[in-house]
Amino acid sequence: MAPIEWVSLITCPHCHHESVATMPTDSCQFFYECPKCKTRLRPNPGDCCVFCSFGSLPCPSIQQDTHRSQMNQV
């Protein structure tokens, strides 16, 4: 199984500023404030957190679920 990534690059959909952020290990992050334009980001409909919507990687819980489903297909 591939290791879980804990750091993601969040891109603000309003000003396109990119920020490196560490993802929480025990919960989904529902809000994120862009450090440049101060817009408060929320997940897109159907996504569990801001990392799944605006990050370069999905959150750890989604990564883990993806790894599990890939293992079950082998």
C-alpha positions in Angstrom: 0.0 0.0 0.0 1.3 3.5 -0.9 2.0 5.8 2.1 -0.6 8.4 3.0 0.4 12.0 2.0 -0.2 14.6 4.7 0.8 17.8 2.9 -1.3 19.3 0.0 -1.1 22.4 -2.1 -4.4 24.3 -1.8 -5.3 26.6 -4.7 -7.8 29.4 -4.1 -10.4 29.4 -6.8 -10.9 33.1 -6.4 -7.4 34.6 -6.5 -5.4 31.4 -7.6 -3.0 31.8 -4.7 -1.3 28.5 -3.8 -0.6 27.5 -0.2 1.1 24.4 1.3 -1.1 23.0 4.1 -0.8 20.0 6.4 -4.0 17.9 6.4 -5.5 17.0 9.7 -5.0 13.3 10.7 -8.2 12.8 12.6 -10.9 14.8 10.8 -11.9 16.5 7.6 -11.2 20.3 7.3 -14.4 22.0 6.3 -13.2 25.6 6.1 -9.9 27.1 4.9 -9.1 30.8 4.7 -7.0 31.9 1.7 -4.0 33.7 3.2 -3.9 36.2 0.2 -7.5 37.2 -0.5 -9.0 36.0 2.9 -11.9 34.1 1.1 -13.3 31.4 3.3 -13.3 28.2 1.2 -15.8 25.4 1.8 -15.8 22.0 0.1 -17.6 21.7 -3.3 -20.9 19.7 -3.2 -20.1 16.0 -2.8 -16.6 16.6 -1.4 -15.9 15.9 2.3 -13.4 18.7 2.8 -11.4 21.6 1.3 -8.5 19.4 0.4 -10.7 17.2 -1.7 -12.1 20.3 -3.5 -9.0 22.6 -3.8 -6.0 20.5 -2.9 -3.4 18.8 -5.0 -4.2 15.6 -3.1 -7.4 14.3 -1.5 -7.6 14.1 2.3 -6.0 11.2 4.2 -9.3 9.4 4.8 -10.1 9.4 1.0 -6.5 8.4 0.2 -6.9 5.5 2.6 -10.2 4.4 1.1 -8.7 4.6 -2.4 -5.8 2.4 -1.3 -8.1 -0.1 0.3 -10.3 -0.4 -2.8 -7.2 -0.9 -5.0 -6.0 -3.6 -2.7 -9.3 -5.4 -2.9 -9.2 -5.4 -6.7 -5.8 -7.3 -6.7 
